[in-house]
Amino acid sequence: MADTHKLEIFRGLIKFKSNTQKIWGVLILLSIITAIEVVLGIYKPASLEAHVLGMKALNWIFIILTIVKAYYITWDFMHMRDETPGLRRAVVWTGIFLICYMVFILLQEGGYVFDVYDKGFIKRDF
């Protein structure tokens, strides 16, 4: 682990003088992102109801904002930026593998469940 904490966010765009100031800065950033999510969830603008890549644009915005919040929570509050590259890769690659595996399982089982509801009992050999 590094001896000193990096007191900047957005790759050095915003710099802070102390660790406490940085924590408040990241908290404010996460609060702004959450407020945007809440406002979009309450008002649900009609312009974001269009389908993009199989989902509504509003859903894509929620997914992207959630990933940004998860990144900043992990990167700053869990001090992942100060760890060795090997540990960072192990954490990220494990998460990516598990998400890909979950998507595969959901697609595989979801297709089977749809076929069962659509056509009745189906015996399937994988």
N, C-alpha and C positions, 0 to 999 in steps of 0.2 A: 504494500500500500504506500502511496506517496506520503511524504512528510507534511506537505501543506495542501490545503484544499484550494481548488480553483474557484475564484470568486467572480465568475462570469457565466452568462447564459447566452443562448443564440450564437454559439461559437465565437464568443468574445464581443458581440455587438453591444451587450449591456454588461457593465462591470460594477461590482459592488465593493464597498470598503471593508466590510466585515462579514463573518459567517451569518450572524443574526440578520443583517440587512439582506443577504442573499436568500435566506429562508423566507423572509417576508416577501421578497420580490417574486420568488417562485410560487408562493402561496397566492399572491395577487394574480399572477399569470394563470394558475389553475382555476382560480375563482372566476376570472373573466371567461375562460373557456367553458366552465360549467354554466355560467349565466347565459352564454350564447346558446348552449344546448337546451336550457330550460325555456328560453324565449322561443326558440324554434319549435320545441315540443308543444308549447301552449298554442302558438299562433298557426303553426303548420301552413306556411305560405303555399298558395296554389301553384306558384311558379316552380316549386320544388317537388311537386307531385308527379312530374314526368318520369318515365322509366328510363334508367341508364344502366346498361349492362345487367338487365334482368331484375333490378331493384329500383325503388324510388330514389331520386337524387337526395331527398331528405335523409333516407336511411344511410346512404353513403357518407353524407356529412357527419351523421352521428358516429358511424364506425371510425372515420378518420379522426374526429375530435377525441374519441375515446382512446385511440392508439397514441395520439399526441400526449394526452394526459398520463397514460400508463408509462410512456417513455420518460417524461419529466419526473414522475414519482420515482421510478427506478433509477434514473440517471443522477438525480440530485439528492432526494431524501434517503435513498438506500446507498448513496456514495459509489455507484457502479463506475462512475467516470474515473475514480481514483484507484481502481483495481487493475490487475495485470490484464493484458489483452487475452491471455488464455482463459481466464475465469470469465471475462465478458463474453467471449465466443461460446464457452460451454453453456452459459445461461441462455444466451440468445438462440443458439442452435438447438438446444433441447426444447425450448418453447416452440420454435418453428416446426421441428419434427412432430411434436405432439399435436399442434394445430393441423398440420397436413394429414396426420393419421386420423384425427377426429373428423375432418372433412371427408376423407375417404370412407370411413365407417358410416357417417351420416348419409352420404350419397348411396352407398351400397345397401344399407338397411332401409333407407327411405324408399328406394326403388322397389324393394321386396314388399314393404308394407303397402305401398300404393297398389302393387299387383294383387295382393291379397284382398284389399278392399274393392278393387275393380273387378277381379275375376273369381274371387273365392280362394279356397286353399290351393296353394301352388307348392310343389316339391321342387326344390332347386338344389342342384349340385354345383358347388363352387369350383 
